[in-house]
Amino acid sequence: MRANLLLTINIIALVSASVLLSYLLQNSSFSATSLLVILVTAALIAHIFTLFKRQQKQAEMVIRALANGDSTLGLGQQHPMRQQFEQVKTQMQTARFNAEQQAQFLQALLIHVDLAVMVCDDNGKVIESNPAVSKLLGKSFQHLQELGAVGELILNASHNIRSTTYWQTGEQHDTLSIQLSIAEIQGKVRRVVSIQSIHDQLQLKEQQAYKRLTKVLTHEIANSITPLSSLANTCTTLLPQELCFIDSEDKQDLQLALNTLASRTAHLGDFIARFRQVSSLPKPNLAPNNLADLLARIITLHQQQARELQINIELTIQSQQLVMLDSTQIEQVLVNLIKNALEVLSSNKKYNPQRPAQPNIKLSLAQNASQQLYIEISDNGPGISEHVVDMIFVPFFTTKQQGSGIGLSLSRQIMLNHGGDLIYLQKPQGACFRCVFG
């Protein structure tokens, strides 16, 4: 429609020029110079309209070429803009290639790293996330609200934060380190979140602290115990038979005191020697082993004792995979856990003879959600009190009258050295320990 309008204007201009020329020719007083000026002006006007029309047509061709995906934009090979356009096109293609290459690099990097990374909008909707998120948290998420308290912490933050929090997926407990950065990208608020597990690092620090404390205590206590024990034994042997006291019972009391001192110092020396195992535990000699066969041997070892105590032992095998482990050390862990269960059930039966339930110990070999093999030892005894659970793996801590507080601490250290863990699971009834293999 615009082209028709311009054509109409051009025709009107030419007709007007013709009429004006005829009128001027009839007027004899009009000079030839004026006539020439008018003719040149009319020619220039016509040429300007022609150029304008041509430019409009070329602009239409460029737009049509862009719409049809024509990279030449309809420009001829000799067109002066063709070379400049080719240069611009090359620069744009190079910039696009570099941007795509950088985006692919960043995407590959996020997939490769174990650090969980999420990008969310200001409302909590997850825009981007790498596979490490679902691996760490147990599943993928579409909104921060699905993360519970962790999501609320991220969503309610008004500035960049770094924090730690607890996380539980099923029966798996973890400690997470969360770092949040709030940025404005293209006029929109984005929350960039990185999450990583620090559970293993905390355990390592805890075990190192226990080892250092153990070395100091055992060294100082052993230095005091050795001379005390020696002096007590020496005094006992040097005590003459003909030694007389005003009261005859005084000699007996002295003899009893010396014997008790020698006995208790010897017992304490044995305790320190056993406790040194926690700080001087040798590295595991790893070799491929079948956990099902190992469990069968452990049950055979305790079957006779269980029959005498009228305690039933059940075994459930759900996996036959081989695991790299030190069979001697793992057997030590399992023996300690089964021994504890037998002692608890036997004691509970003794003090609760009217209890109708059959004392039972269950051993299970299976895989968790992270595809880790685990051995679970559970019983139907009284369980462990909630206020004690946090202390059961601390060296020296025990609830037994004759216990040393070493067994569970040593067992956990063995599992940590195998790249796994020993955890206590809260059950509706009884105690449940799980040996998780890395």
Salt bridges, closest charged atoms under 4 A:
GLU86 OE2 - ARG82 NE 3.28
GLU86 OE1 - LYS89 NZ 3.39
ASP122 OD1 - ARG191 NH2 3.13
GLU171 OE2 - LYS427 NZ 3.42
GLU171 OE1 - ARG434 NH2 2.55
GLU331 OE2 - ARG297 NH2 2.93
GLU343 OE2 - LYS339 NZ 2.81
GLU343 OE1 - LYS400 NZ 2.83
GLU376 OE1 - ARG434 NH2 2.58
ASP421 OD2 - HIS199 NE2 3.33
ASP421 OD1 - ARG412 NE 3.39
